Amino acid sequence: MMGNYFGGFGFGFGWIFMLLFWGLIIWGVFALVRGAGGHGCCGHNRGEHKNDNALEILKERYAKGEISKEEFEEKMSVLKK
């Protein structure tokens, strides 16, 4: 009676389904942990990170002489809002 518990060929492929099952569980936990941490690096959320990046680009453009002081100050005031 114990020998027929796995039903013939279920025993041969059962380990594959077990690996798939645990792989999906581990992947799901990883995805939840990664998603709970937020997007971006160093604890910034997306909005703050984009604003910091835009500010750096604005400073670089001003330093290169691509924009005037007035344009820089105008765009800076928009970014600070």
PDB file of N, CA, C and O in Angstrom:
ATOM      1  N   MET A   1       0.814  -1.180   0.000  1.00  0.00           N
ATOM      2  CA  MET A   1       0.000   0.000   0.000  1.00  0.00           C
ATOM      3  C   MET A   1       0.872   1.263   0.000  1.00  0.00           C
ATOM      4  O   MET A   1       0.532   2.226  -0.688  1.00  0.00           O
ATOM      5  N   MET A   2       1.951   1.291   0.726  1.00  0.00           N
ATOM      6  CA  MET A   2       2.831   2.446   0.764  1.00  0.00           C
ATOM      7  C   MET A   2       3.595   2.598  -0.556  1.00  0.00           C
ATOM      8  O   MET A   2       3.951   3.717  -0.925  1.00  0.00           O
ATOM      9  N   GLY A   3       3.848   1.528  -1.257  1.00  0.00           N
ATOM     10  CA  GLY A   3       4.605   1.587  -2.500  1.00  0.00           C
ATOM     11  C   GLY A   3       3.843   2.289  -3.610  1.00  0.00           C
ATOM     12  O   GLY A   3       4.467   2.822  -4.527  1.00  0.00           O
ATOM     13  N   ASN A   4       2.535   2.310  -3.563  1.00  0.00           N
ATOM     14  CA  ASN A   4       1.722   2.911  -4.600  1.00  0.00           C
ATOM     15  C   ASN A   4       1.255   4.322  -4.209  1.00  0.00           C
ATOM     16  O   ASN A   4       0.349   4.855  -4.850  1.00  0.00           O
ATOM     17  N   TYR A   5       1.826   4.915  -3.214  1.00  0.00           N
ATOM     18  CA  TYR A   5       1.393   6.209  -2.718  1.00  0.00           C
ATOM     19  C   TYR A   5       1.596   7.323  -3.752  1.00  0.00           C
ATOM     20  O   TYR A   5       0.741   8.201  -3.865  1.00  0.00           O
ATOM     21  N   PHE A   6       2.691   7.314  -4.505  1.00  0.00           N
ATOM     22  CA  PHE A   6       2.981   8.363  -5.468  1.00  0.00           C
ATOM     23  C   PHE A   6       2.349   8.129  -6.834  1.00  0.00           C
ATOM     24  O   PHE A   6       2.467   8.988  -7.707  1.00  0.00           O
ATOM     25  N   GLY A   7       1.717   7.056  -7.040  1.00  0.00           N
ATOM     26  CA  GLY A   7       0.942   6.821  -8.251  1.00  0.00           C
ATOM     27  C   GLY A   7       1.771   6.530  -9.493  1.00  0.00           C
ATOM     28  O   GLY A   7       1.367   6.920 -10.588  1.00  0.00           O
ATOM     29  N   GLY A   8       2.877   5.882  -9.375  1.00  0.00           N
ATOM     30  CA  GLY A   8       3.625   5.476 -10.564  1.00  0.00           C
ATOM     31  C   GLY A   8       4.623   6.528 -11.011  1.00  0.00           C
ATOM     32  O   GLY A   8       5.764   6.526 -10.548  1.00  0.00           O
ATOM     33  N   PHE A   9       4.222   7.430 -11.904  1.00  0.00           N
ATOM     34  CA  PHE A   9       5.196   8.373 -12.427  1.00  0.00           C
ATOM     35  C   PHE A   9       5.133   9.742 -11.761  1.00  0.00           C
ATOM     36  O   PHE A   9       5.868  10.634 -12.185  1.00  0.00           O
ATOM     37  N   GLY A  10       4.334   9.955 -10.784  1.00  0.00           N
ATOM     38  CA  GLY A  10       4.331  11.198 -10.029  1.00  0.00           C
ATOM     39  C   GLY A  10       5.611  11.359  -9.213  1.00  0.00           C
ATOM     40  O   GLY A  10       6.071  12.479  -8.989  1.00  0.00           O
ATOM     41  N   PHE A  11       6.172  10.267  -8.780  1.00  0.00           N
ATOM     42  CA  PHE A  11       7.390  10.300  -7.960  1.00  0.00           C
ATOM     43  C   PHE A  11       8.591  10.786  -8.768  1.00  0.00           C
ATOM     44  O   PHE A  11       9.468  11.455  -8.223  1.00  0.00           O
ATOM     45  N   GLY A  12       8.641  10.463 -10.038  1.00  0.00           N
ATOM     46  CA  GLY A  12       9.774  10.839 -10.871  1.00  0.00           C
ATOM     47  C   GLY A  12       9.806  12.328 -11.197  1.00  0.00           C
ATOM     48  O   GLY A  12      10.888  12.897 -11.337  1.00  0.00           O
ATOM     49  N   PHE A  13       8.658  12.967 -11.322  1.00  0.00           N
ATOM     50  CA  PHE A  13       8.594  14.376 -11.689  1.00  0.00           C
ATOM     51  C   PHE A  13       8.195  15.291 -10.526  1.00  0.00           C
ATOM     52  O   PHE A  13       8.139  16.509 -10.697  1.00  0.00           O
ATOM     53  N   GLY A  14       7.929  14.743  -9.393  1.00  0.00           N
ATOM     54  CA  GLY A  14       7.495  15.526  -8.243  1.00  0.00           C
ATOM     55  C   GLY A  14       8.520  16.554  -7.798  1.00  0.00           C
ATOM     56  O   GLY A  14       8.149  17.645  -7.365  1.00  0.00           O
ATOM     57  N   TRP A  15       9.784  16.232  -7.896  1.00  0.00           N
ATOM     58  CA  TRP A  15      10.832  17.157  -7.463  1.00  0.00           C
ATOM     59  C   TRP A  15      10.874  18.413  -8.324  1.00  0.00           C
ATOM     60  O   TRP A  15      11.230  19.489  -7.843  1.00  0.00           O
ATOM     61  N   ILE A  16      10.505  18.274  -9.618  1.00  0.00           N
ATOM     62  CA  ILE A  16      10.483  19.447 -10.505  1.00  0.00           C
ATOM     63  C   ILE A  16       9.406  20.427 -10.046  1.00  0.00           C
ATOM     64  O   ILE A  16       9.639  21.634  -9.980  1.00  0.00           O
ATOM     65  N   PHE A  17       8.233  19.897  -9.731  1.00  0.00           N
ATOM     66  CA  PHE A  17       7.147  20.756  -9.270  1.00  0.00           C
ATOM     67  C   PHE A  17       7.468  21.365  -7.906  1.00  0.00           C
ATOM     68  O   PHE A  17       7.079  22.499  -7.623  1.00  0.00           O
ATOM     69  N   MET A  18       8.170  20.620  -7.068  1.00  0.00           N
ATOM     70  CA  MET A  18       8.575  21.146  -5.765  1.00  0.00           C
ATOM     71  C   MET A  18       9.559  22.300  -5.950  1.00  0.00           C
ATOM     72  O   MET A  18       9.440  23.313  -5.261  1.00  0.00           O
ATOM     73  N   LEU A  19      10.516  22.177  -6.851  1.00  0.00           N
ATOM     74  CA  LEU A  19      11.465  23.256  -7.132  1.00  0.00           C
ATOM     75  C   LEU A  19      10.749  24.487  -7.698  1.00  0.00           C
ATOM     76  O   LEU A  19      11.048  25.614  -7.304  1.00  0.00           O
ATOM     77  N   LEU A  20       9.816  24.274  -8.611  1.00  0.00           N
ATOM     78  CA  LEU A  20       9.054  25.387  -9.157  1.00  0.00           C
ATOM     79  C   LEU A  20       8.242  26.093  -8.069  1.00  0.00           C
ATOM     80  O   LEU A  20       8.192  27.321  -8.015  1.00  0.00           O
ATOM     81  N   PHE A  21       7.620  25.314  -7.222  1.00  0.00           N
ATOM     82  CA  PHE A  21       6.819  25.871  -6.140  1.00  0.00           C
ATOM     83  C   PHE A  21       7.669  26.731  -5.221  1.00  0.00           C
ATOM     84  O   PHE A  21       7.312  27.878  -4.954  1.00  0.00           O
ATOM     85  N   TRP A  22       8.784  26.207  -4.731  1.00  0.00           N
ATOM     86  CA  TRP A  22       9.638  26.962  -3.817  1.00  0.00           C
ATOM     87  C   TRP A  22      10.333  28.125  -4.522  1.00  0.00           C
ATOM     88  O   TRP A  22      10.582  29.164  -3.911  1.00  0.00           O
ATOM     89  N   GLY A  23      10.644  27.954  -5.792  1.00  0.00           N
ATOM     90  CA  GLY A  23      11.228  29.060  -6.550  1.00  0.00           C
ATOM     91  C   GLY A  23      10.265  30.225  -6.658  1.00  0.00           C
ATOM     92  O   GLY A  23      10.668  31.380  -6.512  1.00  0.00           O
ATOM     93  N   LEU A  24       8.996  29.936  -6.912  1.00  0.00           N
ATOM     94  CA  LEU A  24       7.985  30.994  -6.968  1.00  0.00           C
ATOM     95  C   LEU A  24       7.770  31.657  -5.608  1.00  0.00           C
ATOM     96  O   LEU A  24       7.576  32.870  -5.535  1.00  0.00           O
ATOM     97  N   ILE A  25       7.802  30.877  -4.544  1.00  0.00           N
ATOM     98  CA  ILE A  25       7.652  31.431  -3.199  1.00  0.00           C
ATOM     99  C   ILE A  25       8.816  32.375  -2.895  1.00  0.00           C
ATOM    100  O   ILE A  25       8.596  33.490  -2.421  1.00  0.00           O
ATOM    101  N   ILE A  26      10.042  31.943  -3.159  1.00  0.00           N
ATOM    102  CA  ILE A  26      11.225  32.768  -2.894  1.00  0.00           C
ATOM    103  C   ILE A  26      11.205  34.022  -3.754  1.00  0.00           C
ATOM    104  O   ILE A  26      11.509  35.112  -3.269  1.00  0.00           O
ATOM    105  N   TRP A  27      10.853  33.879  -5.019  1.00  0.00           N
ATOM    106  CA  TRP A  27      10.770  35.036  -5.919  1.00  0.00           C
ATOM    107  C   TRP A  27       9.720  36.035  -5.423  1.00  0.00           C
ATOM    108  O   TRP A  27       9.953  37.243  -5.456  1.00  0.00           O
ATOM    109  N   GLY A  28       8.578  35.543  -4.968  1.00  0.00           N
ATOM    110  CA  GLY A  28       7.517  36.416  -4.467  1.00  0.00           C
ATOM    111  C   GLY A  28       7.954  37.186  -3.230  1.00  0.00           C
ATOM    112  O   GLY A  28       7.681  38.380  -3.117  1.00  0.00           O
ATOM    113  N   VAL A  29       8.629  36.517  -2.304  1.00  0.00           N
ATOM    114  CA  VAL A  29       9.117  37.192  -1.103  1.00  0.00           C
ATOM    115  C   VAL A  29      10.144  38.250  -1.492  1.00  0.00           C
ATOM    116  O   VAL A  29      10.108  39.367  -0.976  1.00  0.00           O
ATOM    117  N   PHE A  30      11.045  37.911  -2.387  1.00  0.00           N
ATOM    118  CA  PHE A  30      12.061  38.862  -2.851  1.00  0.00           C
ATOM    119  C   PHE A  30      11.413  40.085  -3.500  1.00  0.00           C
ATOM    120  O   PHE A  30      11.824  41.217  -3.244  1.00  0.00           O
ATOM    121  N   ALA A  31      10.404  39.859  -4.336  1.00  0.00           N
ATOM    122  CA  ALA A  31       9.717  40.960  -5.014  1.00  0.00           C
ATOM    123  C   ALA A  31       8.999  41.859  -4.008  1.00  0.00           C
ATOM    124  O   ALA A  31       8.995  43.080  -4.165  1.00  0.00           O
ATOM    125  N   LEU A  32       8.397  41.272  -2.985  1.00  0.00           N
ATOM    126  CA  LEU A  32       7.720  42.070  -1.964  1.00  0.00           C
ATOM    127  C   LEU A  32       8.710  42.906  -1.163  1.00  0.00           C
ATOM    128  O   LEU A  32       8.455  44.079  -0.891  1.00  0.00           O
ATOM    129  N   VAL A  33       9.832  42.313  -0.787  1.00  0.00           N
ATOM    130  CA  VAL A  33      10.836  43.044  -0.018  1.00  0.00           C
ATOM    131  C   VAL A  33      11.433  44.163  -0.846  1.00  0.00           C
ATOM    132  O   VAL A  33      11.633  45.270  -0.345  1.00  0.00           O
ATOM    133  N   ARG A  34      11.715  43.890  -2.087  1.00  0.00           N
ATOM    134  CA  ARG A  34      12.302  44.902  -2.976  1.00  0.00           C
ATOM    135  C   ARG A  34      11.296  46.028  -3.232  1.00  0.00           C
ATOM    136  O   ARG A  34      11.677  47.198  -3.272  1.00  0.00           O
ATOM    137  N   GLY A  35      10.048  45.692  -3.401  1.00  0.00           N
ATOM    138  CA  GLY A  35       9.017  46.700  -3.643  1.00  0.00           C
ATOM    139  C   GLY A  35       8.733  47.552  -2.419  1.00  0.00           C
ATOM    140  O   GLY A  35       8.409  48.733  -2.551  1.00  0.00           O
ATOM    141  N   ALA A  36       8.846  46.980  -1.239  1.00  0.00           N
ATOM    142  CA  ALA A  36       8.593  47.734  -0.011  1.00  0.00           C
ATOM    143  C   ALA A  36       9.698  48.738   0.264  1.00  0.00           C
ATOM    144  O   ALA A  36       9.482  49.715   0.980  1.00  0.00           O
ATOM    145  N   GLY A  37      10.872  48.510  -0.293  1.00  0.00           N
ATOM    146  CA  GLY A  37      11.993  49.408  -0.065  1.00  0.00           C
ATOM    147  C   GLY A  37      11.911  50.682  -0.874  1.00  0.00           C
ATOM    148  O   GLY A  37      12.695  51.602  -0.642  1.00  0.00           O
ATOM    149  N   GLY A  38      11.002  50.766  -1.803  1.00  0.00           N
ATOM    150  CA  GLY A  38      10.880  51.954  -2.645  1.00  0.00           C
ATOM    151  C   GLY A  38      11.741  51.831  -3.882  1.00  0.00           C
ATOM    152  O   GLY A  38      12.549  50.910  -4.002  1.00  0.00           O
ATOM    153  N   HIS A  39      11.567  52.752  -4.788  1.00  0.00           N
ATOM    154  CA  HIS A  39      12.337  52.763  -6.019  1.00  0.00           C
ATOM    155  C   HIS A  39      13.425  53.816  -5.906  1.00  0.00           C
ATOM    156  O   HIS A  39      13.242  54.842  -5.250  1.00  0.00           O
ATOM    157  N   GLY A  40      14.513  53.570  -6.523  1.00  0.00           N
ATOM    158  CA  GLY A  40      15.622  54.521  -6.450  1.00  0.00           C
ATOM    159  C   GLY A  40      16.651  54.057  -5.442  1.00  0.00           C
ATOM    160  O   GLY A  40      16.517  52.992  -4.840  1.00  0.00           O
ATOM    161  N   CYS A  41      17.672  54.863  -5.268  1.00  0.00           N
ATOM    162  CA  CYS A  41      18.759  54.475  -4.378  1.00  0.00           C
ATOM    163  C   CYS A  41      18.800  55.375  -3.157  1.00  0.00           C
ATOM    164  O   CYS A  41      18.206  56.453  -3.129  1.00  0.00           O
ATOM    165  N   CYS A  42      19.507  54.910  -2.165  1.00  0.00           N
ATOM    166  CA  CYS A  42      19.834  55.703  -0.974  1.00  0.00           C
ATOM    167  C   CYS A  42      18.599  56.224  -0.249  1.00  0.00           C
ATOM    168  O   CYS A  42      18.666  57.294   0.357  1.00  0.00           O
ATOM    169  N   GLY A  43      17.502  55.529  -0.285  1.00  0.00           N
ATOM    170  CA  GLY A  43      16.315  55.930   0.454  1.00  0.00           C
ATOM    171  C   GLY A  43      15.498  57.019  -0.197  1.00  0.00           C
ATOM    172  O   GLY A  43      14.517  57.468   0.396  1.00  0.00           O
ATOM    173  N   HIS A  44      15.848  57.465  -1.380  1.00  0.00           N
ATOM    174  CA  HIS A  44      15.060  58.488  -2.062  1.00  0.00           C
ATOM    175  C   HIS A  44      13.893  57.815  -2.769  1.00  0.00           C
ATOM    176  O   HIS A  44      14.022  56.706  -3.290  1.00  0.00           O
ATOM    177  N   ASN A  45      12.766  58.489  -2.781  1.00  0.00           N
ATOM    178  CA  ASN A  45      11.697  57.976  -3.628  1.00  0.00           C
ATOM    179  C   ASN A  45      11.859  58.590  -5.015  1.00  0.00           C
ATOM    180  O   ASN A  45      12.738  59.428  -5.214  1.00  0.00           O
ATOM    181  N   ARG A  46      11.051  58.199  -5.952  1.00  0.00           N
ATOM    182  CA  ARG A  46      11.252  58.627  -7.336  1.00  0.00           C
ATOM    183  C   ARG A  46      11.158  60.135  -7.524  1.00  0.00           C
ATOM    184  O   ARG A  46      11.972  60.704  -8.251  1.00  0.00           O
ATOM    185  N   GLY A  47      10.212  60.788  -6.907  1.00  0.00           N
ATOM    186  CA  GLY A  47      10.038  62.219  -7.095  1.00  0.00           C
ATOM    187  C   GLY A  47      11.238  63.016  -6.621  1.00  0.00           C
ATOM    188  O   GLY A  47      11.693  63.929  -7.311  1.00  0.00           O
ATOM    189  N   GLU A  48      11.751  62.680  -5.456  1.00  0.00           N
ATOM    190  CA  GLU A  48      12.912  63.389  -4.940  1.00  0.00           C
ATOM    191  C   GLU A  48      14.137  63.127  -5.799  1.00  0.00           C
ATOM    192  O   GLU A  48      14.933  64.031  -6.054  1.00  0.00           O
ATOM    193  N   HIS A  49      14.284  61.888  -6.241  1.00  0.00           N
ATOM    194  CA  HIS A  49      15.451  61.530  -7.048  1.00  0.00           C
ATOM    195  C   HIS A  49      15.431  62.270  -8.382  1.00  0.00           C
ATOM    196  O   HIS A  49      16.467  62.753  -8.840  1.00  0.00           O
ATOM    197  N   LYS A  50      14.265  62.360  -9.003  1.00  0.00           N
ATOM    198  CA  LYS A  50      14.164  63.076 -10.275  1.00  0.00           C
ATOM    199  C   LYS A  50      14.454  64.564 -10.078  1.00  0.00           C
ATOM    200  O   LYS A  50      15.117  65.182 -10.911  1.00  0.00           O
ATOM    201  N   ASN A  51      13.962  65.139  -8.989  1.00  0.00           N
ATOM    202  CA  ASN A  51      14.178  66.548  -8.730  1.00  0.00           C
ATOM    203  C   ASN A  51      15.660  66.827  -8.488  1.00  0.00           C
ATOM    204  O   ASN A  51      16.186  67.825  -8.982  1.00  0.00           O
ATOM    205  N   ASP A  52      16.338  65.965  -7.738  1.00  0.00           N
ATOM    206  CA  ASP A  52      17.774  66.126  -7.504  1.00  0.00           C
ATOM    207  C   ASP A  52      18.545  66.021  -8.812  1.00  0.00           C
ATOM    208  O   ASP A  52      19.484  66.780  -9.051  1.00  0.00           O
ATOM    209  N   ASN A  53      18.149  65.087  -9.645  1.00  0.00           N
ATOM    210  CA  ASN A  53      18.812  64.896 -10.929  1.00  0.00           C
ATOM    211  C   ASN A  53      18.624  66.123 -11.820  1.00  0.00           C
ATOM    212  O   ASN A  53      19.569  66.559 -12.478  1.00  0.00           O
ATOM    213  N   ALA A  54      17.440  66.672 -11.848  1.00  0.00           N
ATOM    214  CA  ALA A  54      17.170  67.868 -12.658  1.00  0.00           C
ATOM    215  C   ALA A  54      17.978  69.052 -12.149  1.00  0.00           C
ATOM    216  O   ALA A  54      18.470  69.858 -12.938  1.00  0.00           O
ATOM    217  N   LEU A  55      18.115  69.155 -10.843  1.00  0.00           N
ATOM    218  CA  LEU A  55      18.894  70.239 -10.257  1.00  0.00           C
ATOM    219  C   LEU A  55      20.366  70.131 -10.645  1.00  0.00           C
ATOM    220  O   LEU A  55      21.013  71.134 -10.946  1.00  0.00           O
ATOM    221  N   GLU A  56      20.882  68.915 -10.634  1.00  0.00           N
ATOM    222  CA  GLU A  56      22.280  68.703 -11.040  1.00  0.00           C
ATOM    223  C   GLU A  56      22.489  69.055 -12.518  1.00  0.00           C
ATOM    224  O   GLU A  56      23.496  69.664 -12.878  1.00  0.00           O
ATOM    225  N   ILE A  57      21.551  68.677 -13.354  1.00  0.00           N
ATOM    226  CA  ILE A  57      21.643  69.000 -14.785  1.00  0.00           C
ATOM    227  C   ILE A  57      21.582  70.510 -14.985  1.00  0.00           C
ATOM    228  O   ILE A  57      22.324  71.065 -15.796  1.00  0.00           O
ATOM    229  N   LEU A  58      20.698  71.169 -14.247  1.00  0.00           N
ATOM    230  CA  LEU A  58      20.585  72.625 -14.347  1.00  0.00           C
ATOM    231  C   LEU A  58      21.896  73.305 -13.939  1.00  0.00           C
ATOM    232  O   LEU A  58      22.348  74.240 -14.599  1.00  0.00           O
ATOM    233  N   LYS A  59      22.497  72.830 -12.852  1.00  0.00           N
ATOM    234  CA  LYS A  59      23.776  73.394 -12.408  1.00  0.00           C
ATOM    235  C   LYS A  59      24.880  73.179 -13.449  1.00  0.00           C
ATOM    236  O   LYS A  59      25.698  74.066 -13.694  1.00  0.00           O
ATOM    237  N   GLU A  60      24.889  71.992 -14.054  1.00  0.00           N
ATOM    238  CA  GLU A  60      25.892  71.708 -15.090  1.00  0.00           C
ATOM    239  C   GLU A  60      25.712  72.619 -16.301  1.00  0.00           C
ATOM    240  O   GLU A  60      26.688  73.137 -16.844  1.00  0.00           O
ATOM    241  N   ARG A  61      24.473  72.810 -16.720  1.00  0.00           N
ATOM    242  CA  ARG A  61      24.212  73.680 -17.874  1.00  0.00           C
ATOM    243  C   ARG A  61      24.638  75.116 -17.593  1.00  0.00           C
ATOM    244  O   ARG A  61      25.178  75.790 -18.469  1.00  0.00           O
ATOM    245  N   TYR A  62      24.395  75.580 -16.371  1.00  0.00           N
ATOM    246  CA  TYR A  62      24.799  76.938 -16.005  1.00  0.00           C
ATOM    247  C   TYR A  62      26.331  77.042 -15.969  1.00  0.00           C
ATOM    248  O   TYR A  62      26.903  78.032 -16.426  1.00  0.00           O
ATOM    249  N   ALA A  63      26.973  76.029 -15.432  1.00  0.00           N
ATOM    250  CA  ALA A  63      28.433  76.031 -15.350  1.00  0.00           C
ATOM    251  C   ALA A  63      29.075  75.997 -16.735  1.00  0.00           C
ATOM    252  O   ALA A  63      30.139  76.582 -16.938  1.00  0.00           O
ATOM    253  N   LYS A  64      28.442  75.325 -17.678  1.00  0.00           N
ATOM    254  CA  LYS A  64      28.977  75.250 -19.048  1.00  0.00           C
ATOM    255  C   LYS A  64      28.680  76.520 -19.847  1.00  0.00           C
ATOM    256  O   LYS A  64      29.238  76.722 -20.926  1.00  0.00           O
ATOM    257  N   GLY A  65      27.806  77.367 -19.321  1.00  0.00           N
ATOM    258  CA  GLY A  65      27.452  78.587 -20.026  1.00  0.00           C
ATOM    259  C   GLY A  65      26.329  78.403 -21.025  1.00  0.00           C
ATOM    260  O   GLY A  65      26.112  79.269 -21.873  1.00  0.00           O
ATOM    261  N   GLU A  66      25.617  77.305 -20.946  1.00  0.00           N
ATOM    262  CA  GLU A  66      24.510  77.040 -21.877  1.00  0.00           C
ATOM    263  C   GLU A  66      23.290  77.903 -21.571  1.00  0.00           C
ATOM    264  O   GLU A  66      22.502  78.203 -22.468  1.00  0.00           O
ATOM    265  N   ILE A  67      23.130  78.303 -20.309  1.00  0.00           N
ATOM    266  CA  ILE A  67      21.999  79.151 -19.927  1.00  0.00           C
ATOM    267  C   ILE A  67      22.524  80.354 -19.145  1.00  0.00           C
ATOM    268  O   ILE A  67      23.595  80.303 -18.541  1.00  0.00           O
ATOM    269  N   SER A  68      21.747  81.435 -19.171  1.00  0.00           N
ATOM    270  CA  SER A  68      22.146  82.658 -18.468  1.00  0.00           C
ATOM    271  C   SER A  68      21.785  82.551 -16.986  1.00  0.00           C
ATOM    272  O   SER A  68      21.119  81.608 -16.559  1.00  0.00           O
ATOM    273  N   LYS A  69      22.239  83.538 -16.217  1.00  0.00           N
ATOM    274  CA  LYS A  69      21.946  83.576 -14.790  1.00  0.00           C
ATOM    275  C   LYS A  69      20.451  83.721 -14.543  1.00  0.00           C
ATOM    276  O   LYS A  69      19.910  83.105 -13.625  1.00  0.00           O
ATOM    277  N   GLU A  70      19.784  84.527 -15.351  1.00  0.00           N
ATOM    278  CA  GLU A  70      18.339  84.723 -15.197  1.00  0.00           C
ATOM    279  C   GLU A  70      17.578  83.415 -15.460  1.00  0.00           C
ATOM    280  O   GLU A  70      16.672  83.040 -14.716  1.00  0.00           O
ATOM    281  N   GLU A  71      17.977  82.736 -16.541  1.00  0.00           N
ATOM    282  CA  GLU A  71      17.337  81.443 -16.844  1.00  0.00           C
ATOM    283  C   GLU A  71      17.586  80.448 -15.720  1.00  0.00           C
ATOM    284  O   GLU A  71      16.682  79.715 -15.317  1.00  0.00           O
ATOM    285  N   PHE A  72      18.808  80.424 -15.219  1.00  0.00           N
ATOM    286  CA  PHE A  72      19.157  79.514 -14.125  1.00  0.00           C
ATOM    287  C   PHE A  72      18.276  79.772 -12.901  1.00  0.00           C
ATOM    288  O   PHE A  72      17.709  78.840 -12.330  1.00  0.00           O
ATOM    289  N   GLU A  73      18.167  81.043 -12.504  1.00  0.00           N
ATOM    290  CA  GLU A  73      17.365  81.388 -11.325  1.00  0.00           C
ATOM    291  C   GLU A  73      15.887  81.094 -11.530  1.00  0.00           C
ATOM    292  O   GLU A  73      15.203  80.657 -10.605  1.00  0.00           O
ATOM    293  N   GLU A  74      15.393  81.332 -12.744  1.00  0.00           N
ATOM    294  CA  GLU A  74      13.988  81.051 -13.044  1.00  0.00           C
ATOM    295  C   GLU A  74      13.707  79.556 -12.961  1.00  0.00           C
ATOM    296  O   GLU A  74      12.731  79.133 -12.340  1.00  0.00           O
ATOM    297  N   LYS A  75      14.555  78.771 -13.582  1.00  0.00           N
ATOM    298  CA  LYS A  75      14.364  77.318 -13.564  1.00  0.00           C
ATOM    299  C   LYS A  75      14.582  76.749 -12.173  1.00  0.00           C
ATOM    300  O   LYS A  75      13.929  75.779 -11.789  1.00  0.00           O
ATOM    301  N   MET A  76      15.498  77.347 -11.411  1.00  0.00           N
ATOM    302  CA  MET A  76      15.754  76.904 -10.044  1.00  0.00           C
ATOM    303  C   MET A  76      14.517  77.119  -9.176  1.00  0.00           C
ATOM    304  O   MET A  76      14.164  76.261  -8.366  1.00  0.00           O
ATOM    305  N   SER A  77      13.862  78.268  -9.347  1.00  0.00           N
ATOM    306  CA  SER A  77      12.660  78.541  -8.558  1.00  0.00           C
ATOM    307  C   SER A  77      11.537  77.569  -8.900  1.00  0.00           C
ATOM    308  O   SER A  77      10.751  77.195  -8.029  1.00  0.00           O
ATOM    309  N   VAL A  78      11.460  77.162 -10.153  1.00  0.00           N
ATOM    310  CA  VAL A  78      10.444  76.184 -10.558  1.00  0.00           C
ATOM    311  C   VAL A  78      10.739  74.827  -9.924  1.00  0.00           C
ATOM    312  O   VAL A  78       9.819  74.142  -9.477  1.00  0.00           O
ATOM    313  N   LEU A  79      12.000  74.437  -9.880  1.00  0.00           N
ATOM    314  CA  LEU A  79      12.369  73.149  -9.313  1.00  0.00           C
ATOM    315  C   LEU A  79      12.184  73.104  -7.795  1.00  0.00           C
ATOM    316  O   LEU A  79      11.899  72.041  -7.243  1.00  0.00           O
ATOM    317  N   LYS A  80      12.337  74.204  -7.137  1.00  0.00           N
ATOM    318  CA  LYS A  80      12.214  74.245  -5.676  1.00  0.00           C
ATOM    319  C   LYS A  80      10.774  74.105  -5.214  1.00  0.00           C
ATOM    320  O   LYS A  80      10.539  73.781  -4.050  1.00  0.00           O
ATOM    321  N   LYS A  81       9.792  74.340  -6.097  1.00  0.00           N
ATOM    322  CA  LYS A  81       8.371  74.251  -5.720  1.00  0.00           C
ATOM    323  C   LYS A  81       7.945  72.848  -5.458  1.00  0.00           C
ATOM    324  O   LYS A  81       6.783  72.607  -5.132  1.00  0.00           O
TER     325      LYS A  81
END
